């Protein structure tokens, strides 16, 4: 018996959760349920994170969390419960299988069976944002080696467990050579450990276009957080309906399972919502806790029900569907099909599922790190980069000399183009004179000079070499 935490959520949440639990309990799932309240009511009671302290304790104690969608009230100040839960509990991996159910659910892509594995904790979702000048705001994109290793290994282990043939990586490392470059590099390193699984990398733009056009070309796709957020919805939608997909959020200790759709408040309380997305989440949960037989039985009963044309309104189609049903009647139809297997759709078999081998991250020996210069960011309302260069050269030291100025990454000094549009946010790169080394006291001297000359410095970024290799980007056009 596994104790799980359940949150029934808002809108259609309670109805689809009741249906889901009824189905899996009828299939003899060995679970006991501890219910918590999260979402709208908790937010509106003045708790900006939508979850009370005691509820966290329950989730952390039981470790397995089945969550219905919640409504985040409109207006400022309310933090996304999903993002908070993923980060607090270290749920680094988001897994979304997207498979078409042709010909029973309309789709332009009859042959589609993709699993998106999305990194869930870092990237632009670190939520570190600053306004730096009148005109420019910044969001920090943080990509870490442990983050990349954990998610890429998860994708390959998942592919191995599910007998899948290929893992594809999507990044934009032709532009973001450091951040996406690290993700791609780690992908190539880890792929070598799985010689039986094909691997490939696509630049995200053309990869996404290909996925939307010819999804049959892909199997498991692993990607950083933001790309995964966008593309997992695209993938689910092109199977026929976002209402059919579930998602697993997996961490080293805890895991959370849910539907990918929201709380659909306009459909609430009418017994019309499709419980399939949450049921798919629950099936992933049963597999995760080792109740593979129950998971298999429920999935095959669900596929049989879809195949019989017993459909909720969102997927009902005249001529294909046989019976339009509500939430409760759909659940009863699935229960009646427990023990049966689909005949046209492929039945599933989870009995040979092995456990995933996910070793703890081991930190690599530290590299030799050398200071190679500094980027000083300056708030300046002028427009002529040559004029700024003259001002900024007045703060340079004997050790650190102005080498380049960029504006939004484009080199504007020396030898910039007059056509380049400039904002009030300038990056001034200072490098040591040939044959000398940079040091931190030189940077402090530079900033002291800036203070005296009333140059408005807003931040600095140290430039480092790691084992002799530049750990920073060049200016575009440099
Ligand atoms: P939504 O997913 O709730 O609804 C989008 C559309 O899909 C609507 O037309 C809805 O009727 C339909 N739909 C969704 N699920 C369905 C189902 N199971 N059966 C039948 N039809 C279904 O997205 P939204 O309208 O953008 O968001 C509504 C609320 O949900 C918002 O408060 C949002 O913050 C929240 N939300 C929560 C989660 C979550 O808790 N995981 C995820 C997304 C959105």
Boltz pocket constraint, residues with backbone or C-beta under 6 A from the ligand:
constraints:
  - pocket:
      binder: B
      contacts: [[A, 12], [A, 16], [A, 68], [A, 69], [A, 70], [A, 71], [A, 72], [A, 73], [A, 82], [A, 242], [A, 243], [A, 258], [A, 259], [A, 260], [A, 261], [A, 262], [A, 263], [A, 264], [A, 265], [A, 266], [A, 267], [A, 272], [A, 273], [A, 274], [A, 275], [A, 276], [A, 277], [A, 314]]
      max_distance: 6.0
